[in-house]
Amino acid sequence: MQVDAGQVLWRPRDISDSFYIVINGRLRAITEKDVGGVKITGEYGQGDTVGELDVITKSPRRTTVHAIRDTELIRMPQTLFNAISAR
């Protein structure tokens, strides 16, 4: 899938129904600080996976993840991940 720079993949409390592999481009994970502003909690580039821990633990998203450049991703839905894991 193609994600344009600035586009948000998910926000806190969104359902974790898939994770992603970065083919090219760049993603950034941020959290909002209690006193205002944001904290960068991660950046992901070519070959990195993002969101897999939330899928494995079936937890809602805890961060906001957005593209900081035009980015190409592989989306791995939870159902496919579960089927592969079962084998």
N, C-alpha and C positions, 0 to 999 in steps of 0.2 A: 504494500500500500504506500501511497505517496502522502507525505505530511508537509504542508507549507511552513516556512519559518513563521513563528509566532503562534501556530496552531496548538491547542491544548489537547493532549491525549486523554488525560483524566485529572480529576480533582479529588481532594479528600472526601472520604465516605462513598465514593463511587464503587459500584460492584466490580470485583476483580474477576472478570470473565475471560481474560486472555493475557498473554505476555507477548513481548516483542523482541525480535532480533534486529539490530541496526545493520543494514546493508551498506549504506553510506549516509553521511550527514551527521547531525549532532542533536542530542536531546539533553535537557537539563531538568533535574528534580529540585523543587523548592518547597520550603515550609514557611508559613507566616509566623513571625515572632509575636509574642504576647504584647510587646511594647511598640509594635508597628514595624513595618519593613518586612523583608524576607531574608531567609537563610538558604544558601545553595547547599543542598545535601548530596548532590551527585551530578555527574555528567557522563554521558554515554556516547561512544562513537562506534566506528566500524567494528563489527564482530561482537559487540557487547549485547547482553540480554538485559531487559528491564521489565520489572513487574512479576517475575517468576515466583518470588517468595510469597507475595500476596495470593497468587493462584494456588500454590502448594498448600498454604495454611488456610485458604478460603476466607481471608481477612479483607475487609474493605480497604480501599486505598488510603494511604496516610499522607501522601504528598501530592503536589501538583506537578505533572510532567508535561513539558511543552518542547516543541522543536525550536532550536535557536538558529538553525539553518534549514533550508529545504532538505528533507530527509526521506529516505526510502527504507521501509521496514518490512519484515516478514511478521505476520500476525499468527500466533499460535493460540487458537481457542482452547478453553479449559477442557472441553469435551474431547478434543483430539489429544491433548496432553494426557488426560486420564486414560484414554485407550492405549496410547503408547506405553504409559507407565504400567498398565496391567499386564502387558506382554512381558 
